[in-house]
Amino acid sequence: MNSFSDMNLPEELEKALENLQFITPTKVQKAVIPAALKGQDLIACAETGSGKTAAYGIPIATRLSEDTTSRALILAPTRELVTQISDFLRHLTRPCGLTVTSIVGGMDIRKQLKGLKRNPRVVVATPGRLTDHLKRGSLELNDLKYLVLDEGDRMLDMGFAPQLDVILRYLPDKRQTMLFSATLPPKVRSLANKYLQNPIQINVGRVSLPVASIKQSAVKVAVKDKDDRILDELNSRTGSVIVFLRTKRRTDFLAKHLKSYGHQVDLIHGGRTQGQRNKAIQSFREGRSRILCATDVAARGIDIPQVEHVINFDLPMMDEDYVHRIGRTARNGAQGEAVSFVTPEDNRTWIALAKKYQIQGVNLAEFESPRAGHKKKPTGKPSLKGKKKFSGKPSFKAKKESSEKPSFKAKEESSGKPSFKSKKKASFKAKKKTGFKPKKKASRSNRPVKSDGYRPKSGNKNRARA
């Protein structure tokens, strides 16, 4: 199949693909679309940026156009990815008259309820917010026939397995399920065995490896020099850049730091509202900001064709996130570059990543030196070379031969008693003399007498006042 016209798609759908400038299908689209049109359950594992959204979007749009009573549900791990999928499907299915609704957390739930009342044919959602709607009864999926689990590995990494169990209980058993993932670890296979019926497996390209068109490199840098080095990297490059960091706090700081040097920067992380995140992505997409600082929350939710560079300011916590980070560049066959900052503390992590993902053009010997500040353990007896040998008699003999008597004898010959006895007596007597003895209560006859001749009684003061 050299073009989409060879797939016998509806005429409206072919026109929509032409408007989107989709002419030649990618490898994953050539493999998935025919199998999906046959109604088979499938597991598709392909490189990041290989066109997976269209691979399941086209057959779903085709089936929904033929069967006007059926619906489709697409689950994705992040709000950004849900937004990207929804926008693409709206453009794809508009000529077919299909409605698409997105359901994510962080957005006005009343607006989402209004969208659900229109009975949309396609629902794109994150697992958490969809579970809320199902439990409150604002969404019914009895007529659902098509289910897509997009970025299945990421959903499991983010802890959505319990929500998936809840959602699947609301769905009819008779349905077509398609699982898409950039990696295929054992937990994803277990997920497929649980929810899919006799699925076929489709592997396209270098499974679990970065796209070959990405030029990867690494820079040795001390932690204290990172802020200066990022400025050098940005000034030496042209085009849009995504900078990935580990934490929200570091992302905020770096964005502010880059802005102070005149760079056009936006940022995105889990601490930003959905409106702020959408605005940042839109600004970056339209070229109003050249740099986007982001945490891994955005690594799988940004599908912008013109991203030329990815900089890993911090190495990711999870190996799989490295693939998804650098996969934001070189989308759909384009060229891209990815550079990673490697501190002395990151040496082992970087070597493991380079070996696991077969990173070419990186000299690993540069990163095999011991960690900065790490002291080697001694491997033998301590050296005494250069120290003077001890000569002369021990000091206690010298004292014995001296004309003066030892201090303890001098104490013994003193006219007084030994110091420990005198100390004991002195301290005891001193305590007696210095007020440690409790004071005696004043006798009745010694009590003060007031001017009117009244002598107060002993006992409770409150009683006396009363």
DOPAMAR-615317 format. One record per residue (C-alpha): residue in one letter; x, y, z. Coordinates in steps of 0.2 Angstrom, whole numbers, plus 5000, padded with zeros to 4 digits. Example, Ala and Ser with C-alpha at 12.3 -4.5 7.8 and 13.67 -1.06 7.14 Angstrom:
['A', [5062, 4978, 5039]]
['S', [5068, 4995, 5036]]
***
This chain:
['M', [5000, 5000, 5000]]
['N', [5008, 5016, 4994]]
['S', [4994, 5028, 4998]]
['F', [4978, 5029, 5009]]
['S', [4968, 5028, 4993]]
['D', [4973, 5009, 4992]]
['M', [4964, 5005, 5008]]
['N', [4946, 5007, 5002]]
['L', [4942, 5021, 5015]]
['P', [4926, 5031, 5014]]
['E', [4927, 5046, 5002]]
['E', [4925, 5059, 5016]]
['L', [4939, 5051, 5026]]
['E', [4951, 5052, 5011]]
['K', [4947, 5070, 5009]]
['A', [4950, 5073, 5027]]
['L', [4967, 5065, 5025]]
['E', [4971, 5075, 5010]]
['N', [4967, 5091, 5020]]
['L', [4979, 5085, 5034]]
['Q', [4992, 5082, 5021]]
['F', [4992, 5063, 5024]]
['I', [4998, 5056, 5008]]
['T', [5009, 5040, 5011]]
['P', [5005, 5029, 5026]]
['T', [5019, 5026, 5038]]
['K', [5025, 5008, 5042]]
['V', [5015, 5007, 5058]]
['Q', [4999, 5013, 5048]]
['K', [5002, 5001, 5034]]
['A', [5003, 4986, 5047]]
['V', [4989, 4992, 5059]]
['I', [4975, 4999, 5048]]
['P', [4971, 4983, 5038]]
['A', [4971, 4972, 5054]]
['A', [4960, 4985, 5063]]
['L', [4948, 4986, 5049]]
['K', [4945, 4967, 5051]]
['G', [4940, 4969, 5069]]
['Q', [4955, 4960, 5077]]
['D', [4962, 4964, 5094]]
['L', [4980, 4969, 5092]]
['I', [4995, 4975, 5102]]
['A', [5005, 4987, 5092]]
['C', [5023, 4991, 5098]]
['A', [5032, 5005, 5087]]
['E', [5044, 5019, 5089]]
['T', [5038, 5035, 5097]]
['G', [5033, 5048, 5083]]
['S', [5029, 5034, 5070]]
['G', [5011, 5039, 5068]]
['K', [5001, 5028, 5080]]
['T', [4987, 5040, 5082]]
['A', [4982, 5039, 5064]]
['A', [4985, 5021, 5064]]
['Y', [4970, 5018, 5076]]
['G', [4960, 5034, 5072]]
['I', [4958, 5030, 5053]]
['P', [4950, 5012, 5056]]
['I', [4939, 5019, 5070]]
['A', [4933, 5033, 5060]]
['T', [4929, 5021, 5046]]
['R', [4919, 5009, 5057]]
['L', [4909, 5023, 5065]]
['S', [4904, 5030, 5048]]
['E', [4897, 5013, 5043]]
['D', [4889, 5009, 5060]]
['T', [4879, 5024, 5066]]
['T', [4875, 5016, 5083]]
['S', [4892, 5012, 5089]]
['R', [4904, 5022, 5100]]
['A', [4923, 5022, 5103]]
['L', [4933, 5025, 5119]]
['I', [4952, 5030, 5119]]
['L', [4962, 5031, 5135]]
['A', [4978, 5040, 5137]]
['P', [4989, 5043, 5152]]
['T', [4991, 5062, 5152]]
['R', [4980, 5078, 5149]]
['E', [4992, 5084, 5135]]
['L', [4991, 5067, 5126]]
['V', [4972, 5067, 5127]]
['T', [4971, 5085, 5120]]
['Q', [4983, 5080, 5105]]
['I', [4972, 5065, 5101]]
['S', [4956, 5074, 5102]]
['D', [4962, 5088, 5091]]
['F', [4968, 5076, 5078]]
['L', [4952, 5066, 5078]]
['R', [4941, 5081, 5077]]
['H', [4950, 5086, 5061]]
['L', [4950, 5068, 5054]]
['T', [4931, 5064, 5058]]
['R', [4923, 5081, 5055]]
['P', [4919, 5077, 5036]]
['C', [4911, 5061, 5042]]
['G', [4900, 5070, 5055]]
['L', [4907, 5062, 5070]]
['T', [4908, 5071, 5087]]
['V', [4923, 5070, 5098]]
['T', [4923, 5074, 5117]]
['S', [4938, 5074, 5129]]
['I', [4938, 5071, 5147]]
['V', [4952, 5076, 5158]]
['G', [4956, 5081, 5176]]
['G', [4959, 5099, 5180]]
['M', [4945, 5106, 5169]]
['D', [4927, 5112, 5172]]
['I', [4917, 5096, 5175]]
['R', [4901, 5106, 5171]]
['K', [4908, 5109, 5153]]
['Q', [4912, 5090, 5152]]
['L', [4895, 5085, 5157]]
['K', [4887, 5097, 5144]]
['G', [4898, 5088, 5131]]
['L', [4893, 5071, 5136]]
['K', [4875, 5075, 5135]]
['R', [4877, 5078, 5116]]
['N', [4880, 5059, 5115]]
['P', [4898, 5060, 5107]]
['R', [4903, 5045, 5096]]
['V', [4921, 5046, 5101]]
['V', [4927, 5049, 5119]]
['V', [4945, 5052, 5123]]
['A', [4949, 5052, 5142]]
['T', [4962, 5050, 5156]]
['P', [4958, 5035, 5167]]
['G', [4956, 5045, 5183]]
['R', [4942, 5057, 5177]]
['L', [4933, 5044, 5166]]
['T', [4931, 5033, 5182]]
['D', [4923, 5048, 5191]]
['H', [4910, 5050, 5177]]
['L', [4906, 5032, 5176]]
['K', [4904, 5031, 5195]]
['R', [4892, 5046, 5195]]
['G', [4882, 5039, 5181]]
['S', [4886, 5054, 5169]]
['L', [4892, 5042, 5156]]
['E', [4886, 5025, 5149]]
['L', [4896, 5015, 5137]]
['N', [4884, 5000, 5134]]
['D', [4885, 5003, 5116]]
['L', [4904, 5004, 5115]]
['K', [4912, 4993, 5102]]
['Y', [4930, 5000, 5100]]
['L', [4943, 5003, 5114]]
['V', [4960, 5010, 5112]]
['L', [4973, 5010, 5126]]
['D', [4986, 5022, 5120]]
['E', [5003, 5023, 5129]]
['G', [4999, 5007, 5139]]
['D', [5016, 5006, 5147]]
['R', [5015, 5024, 5153]]
['M', [4997, 5021, 5160]]
['L', [5004, 5007, 5171]]
['D', [5020, 5017, 5176]]
['M', [5008, 5031, 5182]]
['G', [4998, 5018, 5193]]
['F', [4982, 5018, 5183]]
['A', [4980, 4999, 5184]]
['P', [4966, 5000, 5197]]
['Q', [4956, 5013, 5187]]
['L', [4958, 5002, 5171]]
['D', [4950, 4988, 5181]]
['V', [4935, 4999, 5186]]
['I', [4933, 5005, 5168]]
['L', [4933, 4988, 5160]]
['R', [4919, 4982, 5171]]
['Y', [4908, 4996, 5163]]
['L', [4912, 4990, 5146]]
['P', [4903, 4976, 5136]]
['D', [4913, 4960, 5133]]
['K', [4910, 4960, 5115]]
['R', [4921, 4974, 5108]]
['Q', [4937, 4977, 5098]]
['T', [4952, 4982, 5109]]
['M', [4969, 4989, 5103]]
['L', [4984, 4992, 5114]]
['F', [4997, 5004, 5108]]
['S', [5014, 5006, 5117]]
['A', [5031, 5012, 5113]]
['T', [5039, 4998, 5124]]
['L', [5033, 4981, 5128]]
['P', [5039, 4976, 5146]]
['P', [5031, 4960, 5155]]
['K', [5018, 4971, 5164]]
['V', [5011, 4977, 5147]]
['R', [5010, 4959, 5141]]
['S', [5001, 4955, 5156]]
['L', [4989, 4969, 5153]]
['A', [4986, 4963, 5135]]
['N', [4982, 4945, 5142]]
['K', [4970, 4952, 5154]]
['Y', [4959, 4963, 5142]]
['L', [4962, 4957, 5124]]
['Q', [4955, 4942, 5115]]
['N', [4968, 4932, 5105]]
['P', [4977, 4948, 5100]]
['I', [4989, 4949, 5085]]
['Q', [5006, 4957, 5089]]
['I', [5013, 4970, 5077]]
['N', [5031, 4976, 5080]]
['V', [5037, 4990, 5068]]
['G', [5054, 4998, 5068]]
['R', [5066, 4997, 5082]]
['V', [5055, 4992, 5096]]
['S', [5059, 5001, 5113]]
['L', [5073, 5010, 5104]]
['P', [5074, 5029, 5099]]
['V', [5070, 5033, 5081]]
['A', [5086, 5031, 5071]]
['S', [5084, 5049, 5063]]
['I', [5088, 5057, 5080]]
['K', [5106, 5062, 5082]]
['Q', [5111, 5059, 5101]]
['S', [5125, 5066, 5111]]
['A', [5130, 5069, 5129]]
['V', [5140, 5083, 5138]]
['K', [5150, 5081, 5153]]
['V', [5146, 5095, 5165]]
['A', [5147, 5098, 5184]]
['V', [5130, 5102, 5193]]
['K', [5136, 5119, 5197]]
['D', [5139, 5123, 5179]]
['K', [5123, 5117, 5171]]
['D', [5115, 5134, 5171]]
['D', [5129, 5142, 5161]]
['R', [5131, 5127, 5150]]
['I', [5112, 5127, 5145]]
['L', [5114, 5145, 5139]]
['D', [5129, 5140, 5128]]
['E', [5119, 5125, 5120]]
['L', [5104, 5137, 5117]]
['N', [5114, 5150, 5109]]
['S', [5123, 5138, 5097]]
['R', [5107, 5130, 5091]]
['T', [5093, 5136, 5080]]
['G', [5075, 5131, 5080]]
['S', [5063, 5126, 5094]]
['V', [5070, 5117, 5109]]
['I', [5062, 5106, 5123]]
['V', [5072, 5106, 5139]]
['F', [5067, 5091, 5151]]
['L', [5070, 5092, 5170]]
['R', [5065, 5081, 5184]]
['T', [5056, 5092, 5196]]
['K', [5043, 5106, 5195]]
['R', [5054, 5117, 5206]]
['R', [5069, 5115, 5195]]
['T', [5058, 5118, 5179]]
['D', [5051, 5135, 5187]]
['F', [5069, 5141, 5191]]
['L', [5077, 5137, 5174]]
['A', [5062, 5145, 5165]]
['K', [5065, 5161, 5175]]
['H', [5084, 5160, 5173]]
['L', [5082, 5158, 5154]]
['K', [5070, 5173, 5153]]
['S', [5082, 5184, 5162]]
['Y', [5094, 5181, 5147]]
['G', [5081, 5187, 5135]]
['H', [5075, 5169, 5129]]
['Q', [5057, 5166, 5124]]
['V', [5052, 5153, 5136]]
['D', [5036, 5143, 5142]]
['L', [5035, 5130, 5154]]
['I', [5024, 5115, 5158]]
['H', [5023, 5103, 5173]]
['G', [5010, 5094, 5184]]
['G', [5009, 5110, 5196]]
['R', [5002, 5121, 5182]]
['T', [4983, 5122, 5178]]
['Q', [4976, 5114, 5163]]
['G', [4973, 5131, 5155]]
['Q', [4991, 5136, 5158]]
['R', [4997, 5120, 5151]]
['N', [4986, 5122, 5135]]
['K', [4992, 5140, 5133]]
['A', [5010, 5135, 5135]]
['I', [5009, 5121, 5122]]
['Q', [4999, 5133, 5110]]
['S', [5012, 5146, 5111]]
['F', [5026, 5134, 5108]]
['R', [5017, 5126, 5093]]
['E', [5014, 5143, 5085]]
['G', [5032, 5149, 5087]]
['R', [5028, 5163, 5100]]
['S', [5040, 5154, 5112]]
['R', [5056, 5145, 5106]]
['I', [5060, 5135, 5122]]
['L', [5048, 5124, 5132]]
['C', [5054, 5119, 5149]]
['A', [5045, 5103, 5154]]
['T', [5045, 5088, 5166]]
['D', [5041, 5070, 5161]]
['V', [5022, 5074, 5162]]
['A', [5024, 5082, 5145]]
['A', [5035, 5069, 5137]]
['R', [5021, 5059, 5129]]
['G', [5009, 5073, 5126]]
['I', [5018, 5085, 5114]]
['D', [5016, 5081, 5096]]
['I', [5023, 5096, 5087]]
['P', [5032, 5092, 5070]]
['Q', [5044, 5107, 5071]]
['V', [5054, 5102, 5087]]
['E', [5072, 5102, 5081]]
['H', [5081, 5099, 5098]]
['V', [5078, 5090, 5114]]
['I', [5090, 5094, 5129]]
['N', [5090, 5083, 5144]]
['F', [5095, 5095, 5158]]
['D', [5092, 5081, 5170]]
['L', [5093, 5063, 5166]]
['P', [5076, 5054, 5168]]
['M', [5072, 5044, 5183]]
['M', [5065, 5029, 5172]]
['D', [5074, 5022, 5157]]
['E', [5058, 5022, 5147]]
['D', [5056, 5041, 5149]]
['Y', [5072, 5043, 5139]]
['V', [5064, 5036, 5124]]
['H', [5049, 5046, 5126]]
['R', [5058, 5063, 5129]]
['I', [5069, 5062, 5114]]
['G', [5054, 5056, 5104]]
['R', [5047, 5073, 5104]]
['T', [5059, 5077, 5090]]
['A', [5061, 5069, 5073]]
['R', [5042, 5066, 5072]]
['N', [5035, 5057, 5056]]
['G', [5052, 5054, 5048]]
['A', [5060, 5072, 5051]]
['Q', [5077, 5074, 5058]]
['G', [5081, 5080, 5076]]
['E', [5095, 5081, 5089]]
['A', [5095, 5076, 5107]]
['V', [5109, 5081, 5120]]
['S', [5110, 5075, 5138]]
['F', [5119, 5084, 5152]]
['V', [5129, 5070, 5162]]
['T', [5136, 5075, 5179]]
['P', [5149, 5064, 5188]]
['E', [5135, 5057, 5198]]
['D', [5125, 5052, 5182]]
['N', [5140, 5042, 5174]]
['R', [5133, 5025, 5178]]
['T', [5115, 5030, 5173]]
['W', [5121, 5037, 5157]]
['I', [5132, 5021, 5153]]
['A', [5117, 5010, 5156]]
['L', [5106, 5021, 5145]]
['A', [5118, 5021, 5131]]
['K', [5120, 5002, 5131]]
['K', [5102, 4998, 5133]]
['Y', [5096, 5009, 5119]]
['Q', [5111, 5007, 5108]]
['I', [5116, 5025, 5107]]
['Q', [5129, 5028, 5093]]
['G', [5143, 5040, 5092]]
['V', [5145, 5042, 5111]]
['N', [5162, 5037, 5119]]
['L', [5157, 5028, 5135]]
['A', [5175, 5028, 5141]]
['E', [5174, 5047, 5145]]
['F', [5160, 5043, 5158]]
['E', [5169, 5028, 5166]]
['S', [5180, 5038, 5178]]
['P', [5176, 5037, 5196]]
['R', [5163, 5049, 5204]]
['A', [5169, 5067, 5208]]
['G', [5174, 5068, 5226]]
['H', [5174, 5049, 5229]]
['K', [5189, 5043, 5239]]
['K', [5196, 5026, 5235]]
['K', [5197, 5014, 5250]]
['P', [5215, 5010, 5256]]
['T', [5222, 4993, 5249]]
['G', [5236, 4989, 5261]]
['K', [5245, 4994, 5277]]
['P', [5248, 5012, 5280]]
['S', [5265, 5018, 5275]]
['L', [5277, 5024, 5288]]
['K', [5290, 5030, 5276]]
['G', [5297, 5047, 5280]]
['K', [5293, 5046, 5299]]
['K', [5307, 5047, 5312]]
['K', [5311, 5031, 5321]]
['F', [5308, 5032, 5340]]
['S', [5324, 5034, 5350]]
['G', [5327, 5036, 5369]]
['K', [5319, 5029, 5384]]
['P', [5300, 5030, 5387]]
['S', [5294, 5045, 5396]]
['F', [5289, 5036, 5412]]
['K', [5307, 5031, 5415]]
['A', [5313, 5048, 5413]]
['K', [5300, 5054, 5426]]
['K', [5306, 5040, 5438]]
['E', [5324, 5046, 5437]]
['S', [5320, 5064, 5440]]
['S', [5326, 5072, 5456]]
['E', [5308, 5076, 5461]]
['K', [5296, 5064, 5468]]
['P', [5280, 5059, 5458]]
['S', [5265, 5070, 5462]]
['F', [5255, 5057, 5471]]
['K', [5269, 5055, 5484]]
['A', [5270, 5073, 5486]]
['K', [5251, 5073, 5490]]
['E', [5254, 5058, 5502]]
['E', [5267, 5067, 5512]]
['S', [5257, 5083, 5514]]
['S', [5252, 5087, 5531]]
['G', [5233, 5087, 5527]]
['K', [5222, 5073, 5523]]
['P', [5220, 5066, 5505]]
['S', [5211, 5077, 5493]]
['F', [5196, 5065, 5490]]
['K', [5192, 5065, 5509]]
['S', [5194, 5083, 5511]]
['K', [5183, 5086, 5495]]
['K', [5170, 5075, 5502]]
['K', [5169, 5083, 5519]]
['A', [5170, 5100, 5512]]
['S', [5157, 5098, 5499]]
['F', [5145, 5090, 5512]]
['K', [5148, 5104, 5525]]
['A', [5146, 5117, 5511]]
['K', [5129, 5110, 5506]]
['K', [5124, 5111, 5524]]
['K', [5130, 5129, 5526]]
['T', [5124, 5136, 5510]]
['G', [5105, 5134, 5511]]
['F', [5102, 5116, 5506]]
['K', [5093, 5113, 5523]]
['P', [5074, 5116, 5521]]
['K', [5067, 5131, 5530]]
['K', [5057, 5128, 5545]]
['K', [5039, 5134, 5544]]
['A', [5036, 5149, 5555]]
['S', [5028, 5144, 5572]]
['R', [5011, 5151, 5577]]
['S', [5019, 5163, 5589]]
['N', [5031, 5170, 5575]]
['R', [5018, 5174, 5562]]
['P', [5017, 5192, 5557]]
['V', [5003, 5202, 5566]]
['K', [4993, 5215, 5556]]
['S', [4990, 5232, 5562]]
['D', [4973, 5228, 5568]]
['G', [4979, 5213, 5579]]
['Y', [4973, 5199, 5567]]
['R', [4984, 5184, 5565]]
['P', [4980, 5174, 5549]]
['K', [4977, 5156, 5551]]
['S', [4987, 5143, 5543]]
['G', [4980, 5132, 5529]]
['N', [4971, 5136, 5512]]
['K', [4974, 5154, 5507]]
['N', [4958, 5155, 5497]]
['R', [4948, 5150, 5513]]
['A', [4956, 5164, 5522]]
['R', [4951, 5176, 5509]]
['A', [4934, 5170, 5509]]
***
